[in-house]
Amino acid sequence: MTRYVINGKKIRDWKSFHFEFKFVMKFPDYYGENMDAWIDCMDELTEEPTLVYVENGKVMKETNSDLVESLLECTAFVDFRKLEAGSLGSEKLHFMSKPCTFFKNRET
């Protein structure tokens, strides 16, 4: 499983959201910095099961609830698209905001 850590404290607005995801997830230079482009990049990066841990997710939710809502909606759409294409055996893209032992020796 591929694992990524996004720091929710670094996400203050849409611009910082797209910057953080592009940097951490290594989106291509042509990334359009909008949610349609985010969905496309996440779809490509999640051919294998992928876990994205949002560190400080509570802070992100408190300061950017509309952004978090869009993030969850778009994440569900990525999985839906995989399901429609017949490539989703089990959920492939997971987000979490609480740490677990899975991340003690995290690899990003």
C-alpha positions as CSV (number, residue, x, y, z in Angstrom):
1,M,0.0,0.0,0.0
2,T,1.3,3.4,-0.9
3,R,1.1,6.0,1.9
4,Y,1.3,9.7,1.9
5,V,1.1,12.3,4.7
6,I,-0.6,15.7,4.1
7,N,-0.1,18.3,6.8
8,G,-3.5,19.9,7.4
9,K,-1.9,22.9,9.1
10,K,-0.3,23.9,5.8
11,I,-3.7,24.0,4.1
12,R,-5.2,27.4,4.7
13,D,-7.1,27.9,1.4
14,W,-7.5,26.3,-2.1
15,K,-4.1,27.5,-3.3
16,S,-2.3,25.9,-0.4
17,F,-4.4,22.8,-0.7
18,H,-3.3,22.3,-4.3
19,F,0.3,23.2,-3.6
20,E,0.5,20.7,-0.7
21,F,-1.1,17.8,-2.7
22,K,1.1,18.6,-5.7
23,F,4.2,18.6,-3.6
24,V,3.5,15.5,-1.4
25,M,1.9,13.4,-4.1
26,K,4.3,14.5,-6.8
27,F,1.6,15.6,-9.2
28,P,2.9,16.5,-12.7
29,D,4.0,20.0,-13.6
30,Y,0.9,20.4,-15.8
31,Y,-1.4,19.9,-12.8
32,G,-4.3,22.3,-13.3
33,E,-4.8,23.2,-9.6
34,N,-8.6,22.5,-9.6
35,M,-10.6,19.6,-8.3
36,D,-11.2,18.1,-11.8
37,A,-7.4,17.9,-12.2
38,W,-7.0,16.6,-8.6
39,I,-9.5,13.8,-9.4
40,D,-7.5,12.9,-12.5
41,C,-4.2,12.9,-10.7
42,M,-5.5,10.9,-7.8
43,D,-7.1,8.4,-10.2
44,E,-3.7,7.9,-11.9
45,L,-1.8,7.6,-8.6
46,T,-4.2,5.1,-7.0
47,E,-3.8,2.1,-9.3
48,E,-2.7,0.3,-6.1
49,P,-4.3,0.8,-2.7
50,T,-3.4,4.2,-1.4
51,L,-3.7,5.7,2.1
52,V,-3.5,9.4,2.6
53,Y,-3.1,10.5,6.2
54,V,-4.1,14.1,6.9
55,E,-2.0,15.1,9.8
56,N,-3.7,17.9,11.8
57,G,-6.9,17.0,10.1
58,K,-9.0,18.5,12.9
59,V,-7.3,21.9,12.3
60,M,-8.0,21.6,8.6
61,K,-11.7,20.8,9.3
62,E,-12.1,23.6,11.7
63,T,-10.6,26.2,9.4
64,N,-11.7,24.9,6.0
65,S,-14.9,22.8,6.4
66,D,-16.0,23.5,2.8
67,L,-12.6,22.3,1.5
68,V,-12.8,19.1,3.6
69,E,-16.3,18.4,2.3
70,S,-15.0,18.8,-1.3
71,L,-12.0,16.6,-0.5
72,L,-14.3,13.8,0.7
73,E,-16.7,14.2,-2.2
74,C,-13.9,14.1,-4.8
75,T,-12.2,11.1,-3.0
76,A,-15.5,9.2,-3.2
77,F,-15.7,10.1,-6.9
78,V,-12.2,8.7,-7.6
79,D,-13.4,5.4,-6.1
80,F,-16.7,5.5,-7.9
81,R,-14.9,6.0,-11.2
82,K,-12.7,2.9,-10.5
83,L,-15.8,0.9,-9.6
84,E,-17.5,1.9,-12.8
85,A,-14.4,0.9,-14.8
86,G,-14.4,-2.5,-13.0
87,S,-11.0,-1.9,-11.4
88,L,-12.1,-1.5,-7.8
89,G,-11.9,-4.8,-6.0
90,S,-12.0,-3.0,-2.6
91,E,-11.7,0.6,-1.9
92,K,-8.4,1.9,-3.3
93,L,-8.2,5.4,-1.9
94,H,-8.4,6.0,1.8
95,F,-8.1,9.1,3.8
96,M,-7.7,9.2,7.6
97,S,-7.2,12.0,10.1
98,K,-6.2,10.1,13.2
99,P,-2.8,8.4,13.4
100,C,-2.4,4.7,13.8
101,T,0.4,2.2,14.1
102,F,0.5,1.9,10.4
103,F,2.3,5.3,10.3
104,K,4.8,4.7,13.0
105,N,7.4,3.9,10.4
106,R,5.8,5.8,7.7
107,E,7.1,5.9,4.1
108,T,6.1,8.7,1.9
